[in-house]
């Protein structure tokens, strides 16, 4: 089928954007309705898709995608099941419903965190998918996303959309300070942030996610990678080095940002929401966040914000890195509608549906969409492509415990409860005791 031309919607007002997205999806449904994929259902079927709201804005990406899929596949009905927004609550709900511990009907397919495959596979909560999709299917995704689906040599999820972190900054404040652009190194950011605060141009310099939770694990993984101390499990999944001279340099720098005025001490209580609120209210010059929708920012900063890749440490330009996050599609191993689920997953990760995902400032997982000129013209998405993707050490079923150890000890160092070297030493000791029992 000849590739269609899709409307440019990145820079359109939100109301008009929604109409144009609907038109694009309508065209998609119209061009595929007469040719359902091989192996599709021969009679009507209904599948349950567990997916909480995908965007933070008032526009719900699930609705146009589901409507277009159902027009393209009139024999398949999608029942969207909303659930908790909190990631830990989502994990608990999925575990309980698939294990039939509650009263809710289990989903056939569900959205799960990109870091869940090992944990969910080991607990029989996700079906292996390799034999249900041909090798050509997996070629539509970047390699780092495919690698994140694998546990024990099998893929247990399919990427749906990705997240990567970026630096948001106040263009107006940097111009007033005579800066020639966003900082490229953490040392430059620290100096500029402190100067802006000292000159009274802004209340806080740099805000980020510093409370003891998975978000801090992401922040730490980035600073460690920038210092060339990237965390990686051993091939057998039985070892992880977190205590190294390079890691100590990174943690000391993070602690110093909290004591020299680069960042407010309150950062150690911030999640994404709190950090964004401080930045949106005009109280901070810089924000580490996930790929944002700039047009959705609240006043008084709307129109004054730029987006850039995260900085790195001085002298290490090759270490400019960003943690890979995002959400993937998992299949209930007990589903009775595998053919329908397979058709849905194939459709929602193909070019047109993924093009629509990009219009909501979510990073598409389809490599062809990422290469599209219009998509690359979105400044928030373009900033993510300039960073090297970094994975968390999630290829062990014990990753939740590993992560908790790391972010707990990092947080203790950030608050000054223990020196950085003691925090890393204790994290290493606890991980060494945990991981030998986790080899596949």
N, C-alpha and C positions, 0 to 999 in steps of 0.2 A: 504493500500500500504506500502510495506517495506520502512523504512527510508533509504534514500541514503546517501552515504558518499561524502562529498563535498571537493574539493581541498583546501589545505592550501595556502592562498594567502596573508596573512597579511604581510609577510616579503619579498614578491617578488618585484622586480623592477616594476615600473608603467606600462611599456609596456607589460611585461609578465602577470602582474596582470589582465590587461584588457582582454587578450585572455582567461585566466582561468575563469574569471567571465562569459564571453560569453559562454564558454563551460558548466559551471554549469547551466546557464539559459537555454541553449539549451537542456540539459538533462531534465530540469524541463518541458519545453514545450513538449518535446517528450513523457514524461510519463503521461501527463495530456490531451493531445489533443483528445484522443478517449473518454474522459469521462467528458464533460462539467457539471458544477454544476446544481442541480435541480433548475428550475425556470429561466434558462438561455434563451437567445433569440432563436427563431425558424427561424428567417430570418436576413439577414445582417443589421447591424446598426452601426452608427458612434456616438461616444460621444466626447465631448470637455472637456479636462482636463487642467484647468489653473494651471500651475506650473512653476514658474521661476526656473532658474538654481539652483540645490539643493546643489552642491558642489562649493567650491572656486577654485578648481583646473581645469585644462584643460579637465579633463574627466567628461562627463555629465552622471550622474546616470540615468536620465530619458530615454535615448535612449535604453540601454540594457533591462531595465525593460519593456518598451512598446513593444519592438520587441519580447521578450519572451512571454509576455501576448498574443499578437496577434497570435503567433504560437500555443499557447495553446487554444485560442478562435478565430478561423478563421472567425467567423461571426461578430466579434466586431472589429471595427477600432477605434483607439485612435488618436484624433487630439490634439496634445500638443500645448497649447497656452502659449507663454512666455509673461511675463509682467515686471513691475518694480521690481527692487531688493530691494528698500527701503520698509520697512514694512508698513509705513503709506501710501505710494503711492499704495501699493497692496490693502490695506483696502479700499481706495477711489475708485480704479478701480473696485473692486468686487461689492461694494455697487452700483455704477453707472450702471454697466452692468446688474446686476440682476434686478435692478429697471427700466431697459431699458431707462436710461437717456442719453446714448451715442449711437454711431453708431456701436459699437462692439457687436458681437453676444455673449450672455451670456454663461458661461460654464455650463456643467451638473454636474461636480464635480470639486472642487478646493482645493488647499493647502492653509491653513490658520494657523495663529499663535495659539498655544495651549491655549492662554488666550482669544480667541475670542468667545467661545460658548455662554456665557451669552449675550454679546452685539449683536451678530448676530442672536441669537434666538429671542430676544426681538424685533428686527427690521425686523423679517420675512425674513432673508437672508439665513437661514439654515433650513433644514428639520429635524424633530425628527427621529431618526433612530432605536429606540429600537425594534419596531415591524417588522423591515426589516431584523433583524439578530437574531438568536436564542441565548439564554443565554450562550451556549457553545462557541459561537464566542467571546463574551466579556471576557471569561476566558483565552484567549490567551495573554492578556495584564496584566502588573502589575497594582495593584489596584490604585496606585496614578495617573496613566495615565487615567484610566477609570473615576476616580473621577473628573478629569479636563475636561471631556467631558460633564458634567451634569449641567443643569440649570432647575430649577423648577421640578426636579424629572425625567427629560428625558435627554437622550444623544443626542447631536447635532453635534457630530464629531466622527471620528475614528482616533486614533493615527497612524501616519505613521513613523516618526522618532523623537527621543528625543535629547535634548541637556542638558548637565550638565556642570557646570564650574569646572575647575581644576587649579592647580598651575603648571606653567612651570618654570623651574629653570635651571641655568647654572651649570651643573655637574662639569665642570672644575674649575670654580671659587670657588665652595664650597669645592672642594678637596684642592685647594691651601690655603684656609682659615682654613683647618683642621676640617671642619664640617663632622659629621659622617652620614649625609643624609639630606634630605630636612627638613625644619622646620615644627614642628607639632603644634606650637602655633603662634599666631600673635605677641606676645611679642618677641619670639625667631626670627621670620622673621625680625621684625623691628631692633633688635639689630644687626643681621648679615648683613642686607642691609646697615645700616649706617656704619658698619665697613668696608665693601667692598668698599664703596664710599670713606671713609676717608683714606683708604690705597691706593687709586688710582687704584684699580683693575677694576673698572667700573664707568661709569659716573653717572648712576642712580641706585637706589636700586630696588624699586618695582613699576611697572606701572600697571594701571588698568583703568577702564572706569568711568570717573568722571564728564563728561559734563551732563547738565540737559536733560536727555532723558530716555527711558525705560531701557537702559542698566544700568544706575545708580540705578534705582529701583531694578534691580536684585542684584547689588552689596550691596545695603542697606539691602535688604531682607536677604542676607546671613550674614552680620555682625550682624544684629538684632537677627537672629536665633542663631548665635554663642554666643550671650550675653543672651540667653534665653528670648528674647523679640520678638518671632516670631509673625508676623502679621497674624491675622485670623479674618474673618468676623463673626459676630454673626450668629446663625442659621437662623434668619429671614433676614439676609443681611442688617440690619439697623444700625450696629455699627461696628467700627473698632478702636482698640486702637493702637496708634502709639507713644504716649507720656507716657513713663514709666521710672523709674530709670534705668532699664536695657538698654533700648533704648538710654538713655542719655549717659551711659557709652560707648556704641558702637560708637555713633556719636562723642563723644569727642576723642576717640581713632583714628577714621578716620581723624579728623581734625589735631590731633597731628602728624600723619604720614606726613602731608604736611608741618608742621612747624619744625619738628626735623630732616628732611633730609632723612627719609625713602623713601618718594616718591617726585618726582619733582612737583612744583606748577602747571606745565603745564598739569598734570593729569586731572585737572578740565576742560580741553578742549578736552579730549580724548574720542573717541568712540573705538570700537573694532579695526578698521583698524589702527588708529594712535598708539594705545598701542602696537599692534603686530609689526608695523614697527619699533618702538623704540627697541623692544626686538630682532627682527630679525637682526637689524643692529649691534647688539653687545653692545648696550648702556645701557642695564638694566640686572640685575641679576635675577629678578623674574617678572612673568607676570600672572595676573588673566585672564583667557580666557575660551572660550567654548572648549569642547573636540576637540583636534587638530589632524591633520595628521602630525606627526613629520617629516616624510620623505619629506614633501612638504616645509619645512622651508628653507629659503634662507641662503646662506652664509652671514656672516662668522660664524653663530652659528650651522650650520648643523653638527650633530654628537656630539654636546656638550650639548644637552638638555635632561633633564629628566622631567617626569610628575608625579605629586603626588596629592592626595586629598588636598582641601583647608585646611589651618590650622584652629584652633579654639582658643578661649581664654584660658589662663592658668587656670587649675583646672576644665575645663569643657569638658572633652574628649567626652562625649556623645552628645555634641552640634556640632560635626563636620558635617557640612551641606552644601548642594549645591542646588541652585535654579533649578527647573525643567523648561526647555524650550523645544522648538521643534515645529514641524509642523504636522498638522492633516489634514485629509480629510473631507471636508464638502460637502454636497449635496444641489444643488440648489432646493428649494422647488417647482419650476416650471418645473423641468426637465420632458421630455417625454420619457426618457430612464432609468427608475429606475431599471429595471431588469439588464440591462447591467452595470450600475454603481455599483450595488450591487455585481455583479460577479467580477468586477475590484477591488473593495475594499477588497473583500474576498481574492482574489488572491495575491494582493500586500502586505497584512499583514500576509500571511501564511509563514511557515518556510523558504522555498527556496528563495523567493523574499527578505525576511527580512535578510537572511544570506548574500545576495548580498549587501544590504544596509550597513551592518556592514563592508564589505570590503572597503568601502569608508570612514571609520572612522566616520560614523554616528552611533549614538546609536540606535540599533534596538529596536522596541517596542514589538516584539514577545518574551514572557518570555522563551520559549524553546531555541530560538537563543541566548538570553543573557546567558543561562546556558551552551552553547556549549564550549568545552574546547579550540578550536581554537580561537573563538571570545574572550574569556576571556584572551587569551594570548596576545592580543593587549594592550600594556601598557597604551595608552591613554584611551581606553575604560575601562580597569581594574581600573584605578584611580577613575572613576566616581562611580563604585559600592561600593567603600569604604566610601562614603558619604551618609548621610541621605538626601533623597530628600525633598526639601522645596517648597511649592507652594506659588505663589503670591495670594493676595486676589482678584482673578479675577472672582468670582462667582456672580458678580453683573453687570448689564448692564452699570453701571456708572464707571466701572473700568478704562477706559481711563482718566476720570476726577480725580479719586482717585489717580492713578499713577502720573498724572501730578502735583497734589498738593504735594505729597510726594517727588518726585525727585526735584521739584523746591525748596522746603524748605531745603531739605538736601544739595542741591548745594549751596544755600545761606550760610549755615553754613560752608561748606567746603572752600569756598572762603574767609571766614572771614567777610562777609557782615553783619551777625548777629551771636550772640552767639548760640551754639548748643541748649541750653535749650529754647531759644526764637523760634528757627526754629521748634522744635518739638511741642511746645505749639501752634504755629500758624498753623501748619499742622493739629493738632488735632481739633482746632477750625473750620477750613475750612471743614474738613471731617464730623464733627458733623452736620454742616449745610447742607451738600450735601446728606448724605446717608438716612435720614428718608423717602425720597420720592422714594426709590429704592427697597422697599420690593417686592418680587415676588407676 
